[in-house]
Amino acid sequence: MTLYIALFNAKHNIIQVEENSIFTWRQESGDIDESMLINKIKRESSIHFFEMVAGENYPIKEKDITITIKKAEPFS
């Protein structure tokens, strides 16, 4: 398994705050599946980020979040 790192930007279609962060994950060596990575970032990072920003009374849905991968590469 290889450790990878990605630099990404996440935007919500209503909330004006953006998430600019990095994400690390392990996968078999090879090409990065960008759609898998985007879904993984939404589930494991961005949905929690926007829930913190929005507070308890505003439900956050994955479909309302757009992820842009700026750069992704093996991490050593």
PESULHU-V211216 format. One record per backbone hydrogen bond with DSSP energy under -1.0 kcal/mol. NH is the residue of the N-H (numbers start at 1). CO is the residue of the C=O. E is the energy in kcal/mol with one decimal. If there is no record, write none. Layout:
{{NH	CO	E} {NH	CO	E}}
//
This chain:
{{2	27	-3.2} {4	25	-3.1} {5	73	-2.7} {6	23	-2.3} {7	71	-3.0} {8	21	-2.8} {9	68	-2.2} {10	19	-2.9} {11	66	-2.5} {13	64	-2.0} {19	10	-2.4} {21	8	-2.0} {23	6	-2.1} {25	4	-1.5} {27	2	-2.0} {34	32	-1.0} {37	33	-2.4} {38	34	-2.7} {39	35	-2.0} {40	36	-2.2} {41	37	-2.7} {42	38	-2.4} {43	39	-2.3} {44	40	-2.7} {45	41	-2.1} {46	41	-2.0} {47	42	-2.3} {49	45	-2.1} {50	46	-2.8} {51	47	-1.6} {52	48	-2.0} {53	49	-2.0} {54	50	-2.7} {55	51	-1.9} {58	55	-1.0} {64	61	-1.5} {65	62	-1.9} {66	11	-3.1} {68	9	-2.8} {70	7	-2.7} {71	7	-1.5} {73	5	-2.4} {75	3	-3.2}}
//
